[in-house]
Amino acid sequence: MPDRPRPFSRRAFLKAAAHVLGGLALAGPLAWLYSTRVEAHWLAVERLNLQLPRLPKSFDGFALAQFSDLHFGPFIGPEQVRSAVDATLALRPDAIVITGDFVSQLSNREAEMIVQELSRVSAPDGAFAILGNHDWWTDSAVVAEAVQRAGLTLLRNEHVQLRRGDEILYLAGVDDVWEQKADLPRALAGIADDAPVILLAHEPDFADTAAADGRVLLQLSGHSHGGQVIIPFLGPVALPYLAHKYPLGRRQVGGMQVYTNRGIGMIAPPVRFNCRPEITLFTLHPA
């Protein structure tokens, strides 16, 4: 765990969620069971058509699937992740990205779970991943090694080229922002000023930095879990550091779009209300 103070206190989340859970308990056993047993494992597939300026014409219709925040640990085991992988593969995307926080702990074979459950993740143009803050707070070296053993391409301040003939779409990834490991100039080094880039960044509020570089057309993030508990008309009860500005869904930031995935897993308390776990399928089109 980092020595520096964390701007988000889990105590605040627990306190806010406790009020919600208390209300659900008072509402009756069915409401309680729904929030802790049903919605927490009720996977949603969100489908979005995105128009991106400067997207090469040969990438028109390119299908990109995202899931995030698996949080292998006390609340998430192989079965839930296996279901997410199955659902993602059924979409038959051209590429797959996983935007960090693979684990909440490394005390019960979580690294082996990563290898076992994610080794099936594949797509014609590749499967890619970045690390998140919880991966660093446990052991980033162990998590990174497991992710790579699963066959995923781990992007740590670097990029790859996706090709259609002579046309190129760049996919870049920064290391964790909270832990001050993100290096966007390094991740984009060698990419022309007018080239199209999709960026993976675990913490969504990094979008303000990414949007300042005109090459990035789309940032894909996770981290927030959507708040896990969303009060109708009010919003999430609590959000972590670096997920306050763009906590969930699609937003426009200057000339760039950012999308924040609600994630698969949970931190304590293990509950979701009005905030189902999510896989996202983007279909890209030139603007």
KAJODA-V158685 format. One record per residue. N is the residue number from 1. D_FIRST is the distance of its C-alpha to the first C-alpha in Angstrom with 2 decimals. Layout:
BEGIN
n:N d_first:D_FIRST
n:N d_first:D_FIRST
END
This chain:
BEGIN
n:1 d_first:0.00
n:2 d_first:3.79
n:3 d_first:6.56
n:4 d_first:8.93
n:5 d_first:10.22
n:6 d_first:9.99
n:7 d_first:13.66
n:8 d_first:13.67
n:9 d_first:13.54
n:10 d_first:13.61
n:11 d_first:16.18
n:12 d_first:18.46
n:13 d_first:18.40
n:14 d_first:19.13
n:15 d_first:21.89
n:16 d_first:23.50
n:17 d_first:23.38
n:18 d_first:24.77
n:19 d_first:27.80
n:20 d_first:28.38
n:21 d_first:28.05
n:22 d_first:30.30
n:23 d_first:32.81
n:24 d_first:32.73
n:25 d_first:33.30
n:26 d_first:36.20
n:27 d_first:37.55
n:28 d_first:38.03
n:29 d_first:36.65
n:30 d_first:37.24
n:31 d_first:35.01
n:32 d_first:32.23
n:33 d_first:32.65
n:34 d_first:32.79
n:35 d_first:29.46
n:36 d_first:27.55
n:37 d_first:29.59
n:38 d_first:31.45
n:39 d_first:29.78
n:40 d_first:26.28
n:41 d_first:27.83
n:42 d_first:30.61
n:43 d_first:29.89
n:44 d_first:31.46
n:45 d_first:32.65
n:46 d_first:32.97
n:47 d_first:35.50
n:48 d_first:35.85
n:49 d_first:38.40
n:50 d_first:37.12
n:51 d_first:39.46
n:52 d_first:37.98
n:53 d_first:40.04
n:54 d_first:40.74
n:55 d_first:39.71
n:56 d_first:42.13
n:57 d_first:44.94
n:58 d_first:44.36
n:59 d_first:40.98
n:60 d_first:42.75
n:61 d_first:41.65
n:62 d_first:38.55
n:63 d_first:36.36
n:64 d_first:32.58
n:65 d_first:30.43
n:66 d_first:26.82
n:67 d_first:24.35
n:68 d_first:20.64
n:69 d_first:17.53
n:70 d_first:18.54
n:71 d_first:15.50
n:72 d_first:16.79
n:73 d_first:15.75
n:74 d_first:17.30
n:75 d_first:19.37
n:76 d_first:20.21
n:77 d_first:22.13
n:78 d_first:24.39
n:79 d_first:27.31
n:80 d_first:25.89
n:81 d_first:24.56
n:82 d_first:27.90
n:83 d_first:29.74
n:84 d_first:27.89
n:85 d_first:28.68
n:86 d_first:32.27
n:87 d_first:32.71
n:88 d_first:31.40
n:89 d_first:33.69
n:90 d_first:36.58
n:91 d_first:36.38
n:92 d_first:37.33
n:93 d_first:35.42
n:94 d_first:36.00
n:95 d_first:32.29
n:96 d_first:29.02
n:97 d_first:25.61
n:98 d_first:22.22
n:99 d_first:19.87
n:100 d_first:16.34
n:101 d_first:13.78
n:102 d_first:15.42
n:103 d_first:13.16
n:104 d_first:11.27
n:105 d_first:10.88
n:106 d_first:12.45
n:107 d_first:14.48
n:108 d_first:17.84
n:109 d_first:19.08
n:110 d_first:17.20
n:111 d_first:17.58
n:112 d_first:21.27
n:113 d_first:21.52
n:114 d_first:20.52
n:115 d_first:23.29
n:116 d_first:25.76
n:117 d_first:25.58
n:118 d_first:25.11
n:119 d_first:27.61
n:120 d_first:30.35
n:121 d_first:29.02
n:122 d_first:31.59
n:123 d_first:33.87
n:124 d_first:36.77
n:125 d_first:34.90
n:126 d_first:31.61
n:127 d_first:28.24
n:128 d_first:25.27
n:129 d_first:21.54
n:130 d_first:18.53
n:131 d_first:14.76
n:132 d_first:12.68
n:133 d_first:9.37
n:134 d_first:8.45
n:135 d_first:9.82
n:136 d_first:7.56
n:137 d_first:4.28
n:138 d_first:6.66
n:139 d_first:8.92
n:140 d_first:10.87
n:141 d_first:13.74
n:142 d_first:14.41
n:143 d_first:14.37
n:144 d_first:16.51
n:145 d_first:18.86
n:146 d_first:19.39
n:147 d_first:20.12
n:148 d_first:22.59
n:149 d_first:24.16
n:150 d_first:24.84
n:151 d_first:26.94
n:152 d_first:25.11
n:153 d_first:25.23
n:154 d_first:21.73
n:155 d_first:22.07
n:156 d_first:19.70
n:157 d_first:21.56
n:158 d_first:24.84
n:159 d_first:27.67
n:160 d_first:30.33
n:161 d_first:33.89
n:162 d_first:35.37
n:163 d_first:39.15
n:164 d_first:42.26
n:165 d_first:45.14
n:166 d_first:44.97
n:167 d_first:42.58
n:168 d_first:38.82
n:169 d_first:35.92
n:170 d_first:32.64
n:171 d_first:29.32
n:172 d_first:26.35
n:173 d_first:22.59
n:174 d_first:19.91
n:175 d_first:16.39
n:176 d_first:13.58
n:177 d_first:14.73
n:178 d_first:11.79
n:179 d_first:10.04
n:180 d_first:13.61
n:181 d_first:14.55
n:182 d_first:17.55
n:183 d_first:20.92
n:184 d_first:23.77
n:185 d_first:26.60
n:186 d_first:25.51
n:187 d_first:25.18
n:188 d_first:28.70
n:189 d_first:30.28
n:190 d_first:33.82
n:191 d_first:34.27
n:192 d_first:37.43
n:193 d_first:37.39
n:194 d_first:39.25
n:195 d_first:37.40
n:196 d_first:35.74
n:197 d_first:31.97
n:198 d_first:29.69
n:199 d_first:26.04
n:200 d_first:22.95
n:201 d_first:20.05
n:202 d_first:17.30
n:203 d_first:17.24
n:204 d_first:20.90
n:205 d_first:21.30
n:206 d_first:21.17
n:207 d_first:24.75
n:208 d_first:26.07
n:209 d_first:25.16
n:210 d_first:26.38
n:211 d_first:29.59
n:212 d_first:30.53
n:213 d_first:31.07
n:214 d_first:34.22
n:215 d_first:33.60
n:216 d_first:30.97
n:217 d_first:32.92
n:218 d_first:30.26
n:219 d_first:26.49
n:220 d_first:24.92
n:221 d_first:21.59
n:222 d_first:19.71
n:223 d_first:16.48
n:224 d_first:18.47
n:225 d_first:19.99
n:226 d_first:22.94
n:227 d_first:21.59
n:228 d_first:22.45
n:229 d_first:25.06
n:230 d_first:27.69
n:231 d_first:30.52
n:232 d_first:33.77
n:233 d_first:34.96
n:234 d_first:31.88
n:235 d_first:28.97
n:236 d_first:25.36
n:237 d_first:24.43
n:238 d_first:20.92
n:239 d_first:19.05
n:240 d_first:15.56
n:241 d_first:15.20
n:242 d_first:17.18
n:243 d_first:19.26
n:244 d_first:21.74
n:245 d_first:24.55
n:246 d_first:24.80
n:247 d_first:23.30
n:248 d_first:25.52
n:249 d_first:28.61
n:250 d_first:30.51
n:251 d_first:30.91
n:252 d_first:32.88
n:253 d_first:31.27
n:254 d_first:34.08
n:255 d_first:35.53
n:256 d_first:32.50
n:257 d_first:31.43
n:258 d_first:27.90
n:259 d_first:27.26
n:260 d_first:24.24
n:261 d_first:24.15
n:262 d_first:23.37
n:263 d_first:21.54
n:264 d_first:22.25
n:265 d_first:19.52
n:266 d_first:18.10
n:267 d_first:15.31
n:268 d_first:16.61
n:269 d_first:19.45
n:270 d_first:20.80
n:271 d_first:23.64
n:272 d_first:25.28
n:273 d_first:28.25
n:274 d_first:30.25
n:275 d_first:27.41
n:276 d_first:28.01
n:277 d_first:25.72
n:278 d_first:27.02
n:279 d_first:28.30
n:280 d_first:29.89
n:281 d_first:32.90
n:282 d_first:33.92
n:283 d_first:37.44
n:284 d_first:37.87
n:285 d_first:41.12
n:286 d_first:42.36
n:287 d_first:42.84
END
